[in-house]
Amino acid sequence: MPARPEKVYYFGTCLIDLCYPQAGMAGIELLRREGIQVVYPQQQSCCGQPAYNSGFREETRKVARQQLRAFPKDYPIIVPSGSCGGMLKHHYPKLFADTPEAAEAQRFSDRVFELTEFLVKVLNIKLDDRGQPIKITWHSSCSALREMQVIAYAKSLLHQLKNVEMIELQRERECCGFGGSFSVKQADISSAMVADKVADIEQTGAALLLSGDCGCLMNIGGALKHRNSPIPAKHIAEFLLERTQ
């Protein structure tokens, strides 16, 4: 287990910055409540994943270099997103392989943790559930499940909440159809995929959908609203903070 730090960096992500600020602030508060000083570099920007997935490697490196400069000290970098976390941790070393920045990129990537991973693996956080009984279900994003492999950490946190019953999705391992630019370039396929996901969510009888990735939340949450479903979608950080205040 990594040593418990006094300070961490927080990588906010574009979707949290623009669409889900409450989720980002909830993650920061969970860390602060554990006695961790959270540093939010104002110079940070996009992780570069949209350009990277579209094949624009040199443009991605320009964006990535900004992140290398924005997080210079040897603090862990906490990311409330499996998708952005995967880009920073697993793709930056590939992006800068055989370049003068290769070693710097590797040191940067070695410091990256997804939020729930850090809460469990490093902080060993203990949660006291103060909320009313509720049934929830959980969507595992592709990046969190396969690339970062952090789903067990998220679920272990939810299982600490004594009044929360988690109902597993039958098709949990299936993509929701977002995939960033995929949902734009392949809109019909994406729509069919999210329809399958929403049907799976609704059959659980859960009152709330949780996930750790805002792209999935935006896609699935939008589809739920379009169907006039009463089930809202929420980031796990926001839910954990609400249940334990």
Secondary structure, DSSP 8 states (H G I E B T S, - for coil): -----SEEEE---HHHHHT-HHHHHHHHHHHHHTT-EEE--TT----SHHHHHTT-HHHHHHHHHHHHHHS-SS--EEES-HHHHHIIIIIHHHHTTTSTTHHHHHHHHHTEEEHHHIIIIIT-------S--EEEEE---HIIIIIS--HHHHHHHHHT-TTEEEE--TTTTS--S-TTTHHHHTHHHHHHHHHHHHHHHHHTT-SEEEES-HHHHHHHHHHHHHTT-S--EEEHHHHHHHHH-
